[in-house]
Amino acid sequence: MIGREDLEKREFEYLSPYAAKSAKSRGRKLEEDKCSVRTDFQRDKDRIIHSKAFRRLMHKTQVFLAPEGDHYRTRLTHTIEVSQIARTISRGLGLNEDLTEAIAMGHDLGHTPFGHSGEAVLNEIHPGGFKHNIQSLRVVDVLESGSSRRGMNLTFEVRDGILNHTGSKMPVTLEGQVVKTSDRIAYINHDIDDAIRSGIITSKDLPKESINVLGDTHKKRIDTLVRDMINNSFNGSFVCLSEEKAQAMNELRTYMFKNVYHNQRVKKAEDINKVRVIIIALYKYFLNHPQALPDDLKAMRDEFCKEELVKDHIAGMTDRYAVNLYEKLFSKTT
């Protein structure tokens, strides 16, 4: 039998000296008995994958609201693509794939329904604002409780990677840094793929300078960026793309914001207005009817303010659940 201690020894034997080692983790907030089979990082990944919040990502929008077709990315497929890219890079750098995968699987658990449109509305109406990375950490720390614990009680390294996968602060581990860049590699490229499929743009519309550097297909661009990150970061204490490839990717990102993310054909006025109406109406409803919150949230009323718990409930909804609940609560009876 190959047990946890054997796996921990292998990490020291085969991984880069810069890789995070599970036996050297900064640990959990609450001490637990070790698993005899899995390392702490493997255990964290399993807890995330088996969570309700992870399953709900299947029905949360990535970019396109209510797309016609089954091939558009959802928040779940985005998460899987980030994990695949990040694991390939980590493997090439001799980093800890288990830690990388755990961070990638958990990084978007706090996303609202209706993609960034939903996040923008909740940020506007909730006191103190709303950021999905902070909510992702709250999901794993508080909202997804086990039978005998509050939250998932994940290791420091996984929690840090989830919190800092976006924003100006870098994760403390190289594995977290890999996920942070892999998230951007994934969404820029798969959103290009979805935008072309939808007819919003064509491949000929993409900035030629970026395409000349990165490649003229989805596959080539991913391959170029993954190889560049490995070659540019090997045997280093910091993970990053080369200046040329980073600039080309940033130019693609700028193009996408201008022509897709803020495109009125994608963000249809009626859809955006509908998102606003639904989120605001549900938020106000539960503020006025806190007794209607789920039992697990009502059980936290002595610890957290009403607004916080309402925000938790709204953020955890899937697109279709929010729509169905809105129609149930507010549709006129005949």
C-alpha positions in Angstrom: 0.0 0.0 0.0 1.2 3.5 -0.9 0.1 5.7 1.9 0.2 9.4 2.8 3.7 9.3 4.3 5.0 7.6 1.1 3.5 10.3 -1.0 4.9 13.1 1.2 8.4 11.5 0.8 8.0 11.4 -2.9 7.3 15.1 -3.0 10.6 15.8 -1.4 12.4 13.4 -3.8 10.8 14.4 -7.1 9.4 18.0 -6.9 11.3 21.2 -7.4 12.9 22.7 -4.3 10.6 25.7 -4.9 7.4 23.5 -4.8 5.1 23.5 -1.8 5.3 20.2 0.1 2.2 18.9 1.8 4.2 17.8 4.8 5.4 21.4 5.3 1.9 23.0 5.0 1.1 25.8 7.3 -1.8 23.7 8.3 -5.5 24.2 9.0 -7.3 26.5 11.3 -8.6 23.5 13.2 -6.2 20.6 13.7 -7.4 17.2 12.3 -6.1 13.7 12.3 -4.2 13.0 9.1 -5.6 10.8 6.4 -3.7 7.6 6.0 -4.0 7.6 2.2 -4.2 11.2 1.0 -1.9 14.2 1.5 -3.5 17.3 3.0 -3.6 19.0 -0.4 -5.3 15.9 -2.0 -7.8 15.9 0.8 -8.6 19.6 0.2 -9.2 19.0 -3.5 -11.6 16.2 -2.6 -13.5 18.3 -0.2 -14.0 21.0 -2.8 -15.1 18.6 -5.5 -17.7 17.0 -3.3 -19.2 20.3 -2.2 -22.6 21.6 -3.2 -21.0 24.9 -4.2 -18.8 23.1 -6.7 -21.8 21.2 -8.3 -23.7 24.5 -8.6 -21.0 25.9 -10.9 -22.5 23.7 -13.6 -25.5 26.1 -13.9 -23.7 29.4 -13.4 -23.0 31.7 -16.4 -19.5 32.3 -17.6 -20.0 35.1 -20.1 -23.0 34.5 -22.3 -26.4 34.8 -20.6 -28.8 32.1 -21.6 -26.9 31.0 -24.7 -28.6 29.1 -27.4 -26.5 25.9 -27.7 -24.9 23.4 -25.4 -21.3 24.1 -26.2 -20.8 27.4 -24.4 -18.7 27.5 -21.3 -20.2 27.5 -17.8 -18.5 28.4 -14.6 -17.8 24.7 -14.1 -16.2 24.0 -17.5 -14.1 27.1 -17.0 -12.9 25.8 -13.7 -12.0 22.4 -15.3 -10.1 24.2 -18.1 -8.2 26.3 -15.6 -7.3 23.2 -13.6 -6.0 21.4 -16.8 -3.8 24.3 -17.8 -2.5 24.9 -14.3 -1.7 21.2 -13.7 0.2 21.0 -17.0 2.3 24.1 -16.1 2.9 22.8 -12.6 4.0 19.4 -13.9 6.4 21.0 -16.3 7.9 23.1 -13.4 8.1 20.3 -10.9 5.5 21.9 -8.7 2.8 20.3 -6.5 0.0 19.3 -8.8 -2.3 18.4 -6.0 -2.1 21.9 -4.5 -2.5 23.4 -7.9 -5.6 21.4 -8.6 -7.2 22.1 -5.2 -6.7 25.9 -5.7 -8.0 25.7 -9.3 -11.1 23.7 -8.3 -12.0 26.2 -5.5 -11.1 29.5 -7.0 -14.5 30.4 -8.4 -16.9 28.9 -5.8 -18.0 32.3 -4.7 -19.3 33.5 -8.1 -22.8 34.8 -8.4 -25.5 33.7 -10.8 -25.4 35.5 -14.2 -21.6 35.9 -14.4 -20.0 39.2 -13.9 -23.3 41.0 -14.4 -24.7 39.4 -11.3 -21.5 40.2 -9.4 -21.7 43.9 -10.4 -25.3 44.2 -9.2 -24.5 42.5 -5.9 -21.4 44.7 -5.5 -23.7 47.7 -6.0 -26.4 46.9 -3.5 -24.7 45.0 -0.7 -23.1 47.1 2.0 -19.3 46.8 1.7 -19.6 45.6 -1.8 -19.0 42.1 -3.2 -15.9 40.4 -4.7 -16.1 36.8 -5.8 -12.7 35.8 -4.6 -13.5 36.9 -1.0 -16.8 35.1 -1.3 -15.0 32.0 -2.5 -13.0 32.0 0.6 -16.1 32.5 2.7 -17.7 29.5 1.0 -14.8 27.2 2.0 -14.3 28.7 5.4 -17.9 29.1 6.6 -20.7 28.1 4.2 -19.8 24.6 3.2 -19.8 22.8 6.5 -19.1 19.2 7.2 -20.9 17.0 9.7 -18.5 17.9 12.5 -16.9 21.2 11.4 -17.5 24.7 10.3 -16.5 25.1 6.6 -14.1 22.8 4.8 -11.2 23.6 7.1 -8.7 23.7 4.2 -5.0 24.3 4.4 -3.5 27.7 4.5 -1.9 27.3 1.0 -5.2 26.4 -0.7 -7.1 29.2 1.0 -4.4 31.7 0.1 -4.5 30.6 -3.6 -8.3 30.9 -3.7 -8.3 34.4 -2.2 -5.5 35.8 -4.3 -6.3 34.2 -7.7 -7.4 37.7 -8.7 -6.4 41.1 -7.7 -3.0 42.8 -7.1 -1.7 40.5 -4.4 0.2 37.4 -5.4 -0.4 34.0 -3.8 2.4 32.9 -1.5 3.0 29.6 -3.3 4.2 29.1 -6.9 1.3 26.8 -7.4 -1.1 29.6 -6.5 0.7 31.9 -8.9 0.3 29.3 -11.7 -3.4 29.1 -11.1 -3.7 32.9 -11.2 -2.1 33.1 -14.6 -3.8 30.0 -15.8 -7.2 31.5 -15.0 -6.5 34.4 -17.3 -5.1 32.1 -20.0 -8.2 29.9 -19.9 -10.9 32.6 -19.9 -9.4 34.8 -22.6 -9.0 31.9 -24.9 -12.2 30.0 -24.3 -14.2 33.3 -24.4 -12.7 33.9 -27.8 -13.9 30.5 -28.8 -17.4 31.1 -27.5 -17.5 34.6 -29.0 -16.6 33.2 -32.5 -19.2 30.4 -32.1 -21.9 33.0 -31.3 -21.0 35.2 -34.3 -20.0 38.2 -32.1 -16.6 38.2 -33.7 -14.6 36.2 -36.3 -11.1 34.9 -36.0 -10.1 37.5 -38.6 -11.1 40.3 -36.2 -8.6 39.4 -33.5 -5.5 41.7 -33.2 -3.0 40.5 -35.7 0.0 41.4 -33.6 -1.2 39.1 -30.8 -2.2 36.3 -33.1 1.2 36.4 -34.8 2.9 35.9 -31.4 0.4 33.4 -29.8 -1.1 31.5 -32.7 -4.2 31.6 -34.9 -6.2 28.8 -33.2 -7.4 28.1 -29.7 -5.1 25.1 -29.4 -2.0 26.9 -30.6 -2.6 29.9 -28.3 -3.0 27.6 -25.2 0.1 25.6 -26.2 2.2 28.7 -26.8 1.3 30.2 -23.4 1.7 27.0 -21.4 5.1 26.3 -23.0 6.2 29.9 -22.5 5.3 29.9 -18.8 7.2 26.7 -18.2 10.3 27.8 -20.1 10.3 31.3 -18.6 9.8 30.1 -15.0 11.8 26.9 -14.7 14.1 26.8 -11.7 12.9 30.1 -10.6 11.3 31.4 -7.4 8.6 33.3 -9.3 6.2 32.2 -12.0 5.4 34.4 -15.0 5.1 34.6 -18.7 7.8 36.2 -20.9 7.4 39.9 -21.6 6.5 39.2 -25.3 3.8 36.6 -24.5 2.4 38.5 -21.6 2.0 41.6 -23.7 0.3 39.7 -26.5 -2.1 38.1 -24.1 -2.9 41.4 -22.5 -3.6 42.9 -25.9 -6.1 40.0 -26.5 -7.7 40.7 -23.1 -8.1 44.4 -23.9 -9.6 43.4 -27.3 -12.1 41.1 -25.5 -13.2 43.7 -23.0 -13.9 46.2 -25.8 -15.5 43.9 -28.3 -17.0 41.0 -26.3 -17.4 41.6 -22.5 -18.8 45.1 -23.1 -20.5 44.3 -26.4 -24.2 45.1 -26.4 -24.9 42.0 -28.5 -23.5 39.9 -25.6 -24.7 42.1 -22.8 -28.2 42.7 -24.2 -29.9 45.6 -22.5 -33.0 43.5 -21.8 -30.8 40.7 -20.2 -28.8 43.1 -18.1 -32.0 44.8 -16.9 -33.5 41.4 -16.1 -30.4 40.4 -14.1 -30.7 43.7 -12.2 -34.4 43.3 -11.5 -34.0 39.6 -10.3 -30.9 40.2 -8.1 -32.3 43.4 -6.5 -35.8 41.9 -6.0 -34.5 38.7 -4.3 -32.0 40.6 -2.2 -34.8 43.0 -0.9 -37.2 40.0 -0.4 -34.9 38.1 1.9 -33.9 41.2 3.8 -37.6 41.7 4.5 -38.3 38.0 5.0 -35.1 36.5 6.7 -37.3 33.6 8.0 -37.4 32.4 4.3 -33.6 31.9 4.2 -32.4 28.3 4.2 -32.1 26.6 7.6 -28.3 26.5 7.5 -28.1 30.3 7.0 -30.7 31.0 9.6 -28.6 29.0 12.1 -25.9 31.6 11.7 -28.0 34.7 12.6 -26.3 35.1 15.9 -22.9 35.3 14.2 -23.5 37.3 11.0 -25.7 40.2 10.2 -28.8 39.8 8.1 -27.3 41.5 5.0 -24.3 39.1 5.1 -26.5 36.0 5.1 -28.8 37.4 2.4 -25.7 38.1 0.2 -24.5 34.5 0.9 -27.9 33.1 -0.3 -28.0 35.2 -3.4 -24.4 34.5 -4.4 -24.9 30.8 -4.0 -27.8 30.6 -6.4 -27.6 29.2 -9.9 -28.9 31.2 -12.8 -32.0 29.0 -13.2 -32.7 28.8 -9.5 -32.7 32.6 -9.3 -35.0 33.0 -12.3 -37.4 30.3 -11.1 -37.5 31.7 -7.5 -38.1 35.2 -8.8 -41.0 34.0 -11.0 -42.4 32.1 -8.1 -42.3 35.0 -5.7 -43.1 37.9 -8.0 -45.1 36.6 -11.0 -48.7 37.9 -11.0 -51.3 35.3 -10.3 -54.2 35.2 -12.7 
